[in-house]
């Protein structure tokens, strides 16, 4: 959805046909192996079911931001549960009074999306999943 919304807002003069093609290209890229035979029109308009596009643009990115923070708090707890919980509570006390990067920092987390931050999290996730 975020990729589609980005396309919409970076192509403000697009036509319906161009929008449909952009959506279908993304469905081909990310949509999996579903057979849409006889439902091509529904597939081309499937994005309409996402109310966020109409009411809360780019809302989905907030899920990614929240997951980035949650995974870092969890990773911190694997090293030191008491400190991770204490830092997390410090962040919660600030509520909406501070910008997001400061809330992350108070929780002992990094508000950035590079490999430097994400790779250790994915490595830890893989190790934990392998235990299951």
C-alpha positions as CSV (number, residue, x, y, z in Angstrom):
1,X,0.0,0.0,0.0
2,X,2.8,2.4,0.8
3,X,4.4,1.9,-2.5
4,X,1.1,2.4,-4.3
5,X,0.4,5.6,-2.3
6,X,3.8,6.9,-3.0
7,X,3.2,6.4,-6.7
8,X,-0.2,8.1,-6.5
9,X,1.3,11.2,-4.8
10,X,4.4,11.4,-7.0
11,X,2.2,11.2,-10.1
12,X,-0.5,13.7,-9.4
13,X,-1.7,14.0,-13.0
14,X,-2.0,10.3,-13.6
15,X,-5.0,8.9,-15.4
16,X,-7.3,6.1,-14.3
17,X,-5.6,3.7,-16.7
18,X,-2.1,4.7,-15.4
19,X,-3.3,4.2,-11.8
20,X,-4.8,0.8,-12.7
21,X,-1.5,-0.2,-14.4
22,X,0.6,0.9,-11.5
23,X,-1.6,-1.1,-9.1
24,X,-1.5,-4.2,-11.3
25,X,2.3,-3.9,-11.6
26,X,2.5,-3.9,-7.8
27,X,0.1,-6.8,-7.5
28,X,2.3,-8.7,-9.9
29,X,5.4,-7.8,-7.8
30,X,3.9,-8.4,-4.3
31,X,0.6,-10.2,-4.8
32,X,1.7,-13.8,-4.6
33,X,0.6,-16.7,-6.6
34,X,-3.2,-16.2,-6.6
35,X,-5.1,-17.1,-9.8
36,X,-7.4,-14.1,-10.6
37,X,-8.9,-15.6,-13.7
38,X,-12.4,-14.3,-14.2
39,X,-11.8,-11.7,-11.5
40,X,-9.4,-9.3,-13.3
41,X,-11.7,-6.3,-12.8
42,X,-11.8,-7.0,-9.0
43,X,-8.0,-7.4,-8.9
44,X,-7.5,-4.1,-10.8
45,X,-9.6,-2.3,-8.2
46,X,-8.6,-4.2,-5.1
47,X,-6.9,-1.1,-3.6
48,X,-10.3,0.5,-3.1
49,X,-10.8,-1.8,0.0
50,X,-8.0,0.1,1.8
51,X,-9.8,2.8,3.6
52,X,-6.5,4.2,4.8
53,X,-5.7,5.5,1.3
54,X,-8.8,7.7,1.4
55,X,-8.8,8.8,5.0
56,X,-5.3,8.4,6.5
57,X,-2.6,8.4,3.8
58,X,0.6,6.6,4.6
59,X,-0.9,5.2,7.8
60,X,0.7,1.8,7.2
61,X,4.2,3.2,7.6
62,X,3.3,3.8,11.3
63,X,3.0,0.0,11.7
64,X,6.5,-0.4,10.4
65,X,7.8,2.4,12.7
66,X,6.0,0.7,15.7
67,X,7.5,-2.7,14.8
68,X,11.0,-1.2,14.5
69,X,10.6,0.1,18.1
70,X,9.0,-3.0,19.5
71,X,11.7,-5.2,18.1
72,X,14.4,-3.0,19.5
73,X,12.8,-3.0,23.0
74,X,12.5,-6.8,22.7
75,X,16.1,-7.1,21.7
76,X,17.1,-4.9,24.6
77,X,15.2,-7.1,26.9
78,X,17.1,-10.1,25.7
79,X,20.3,-8.4,27.0
80,X,18.9,-6.8,30.2
81,X,15.2,-7.1,31.0
82,X,15.1,-4.7,33.9
83,X,16.9,-1.9,32.0
84,X,14.8,-2.5,28.8
85,X,11.6,-2.2,30.9
86,X,12.8,0.9,32.7
87,X,13.8,2.6,29.4
88,X,10.5,1.7,27.8
89,X,8.6,3.2,30.7
90,X,10.7,6.4,30.5
91,X,9.6,6.6,26.8
92,X,5.9,6.0,27.7
93,X,5.9,8.7,30.3
94,X,6.9,11.2,27.6
95,X,3.8,10.3,25.6
96,X,3.3,12.7,22.7
97,X,5.3,15.5,24.3
98,X,8.5,14.8,22.4
99,X,9.3,13.9,18.8
100,X,9.4,10.3,17.8
101,X,13.3,10.1,17.6
102,X,13.4,11.3,21.2
103,X,10.8,8.7,22.3
104,X,12.8,6.0,20.7
105,X,16.0,7.2,22.3
106,X,14.3,7.3,25.8
107,X,13.4,3.7,25.2
108,X,17.0,2.8,24.4
109,X,16.2,2.4,20.6
110,X,17.4,4.0,17.4
111,X,14.9,5.8,15.2
112,X,16.5,5.0,11.9
113,X,16.0,2.5,9.2
114,X,19.4,1.5,7.9
115,X,20.9,-1.9,7.8
116,X,22.9,-1.0,10.8
117,X,19.7,-1.0,12.9
118,X,17.7,-3.6,11.1
119,X,20.2,-6.4,10.4
120,X,20.9,-7.2,14.1
121,X,17.1,-7.4,14.6
122,X,16.6,-9.8,11.7
123,X,19.5,-11.9,12.9
124,X,18.0,-12.1,16.4
125,X,14.6,-12.9,14.9
126,X,16.0,-15.7,12.8
127,X,17.8,-17.2,15.7
128,X,14.6,-17.1,17.9
129,X,12.5,-18.6,15.1
130,X,15.0,-21.4,14.6
131,X,14.4,-22.4,18.2
132,X,10.8,-23.0,17.5
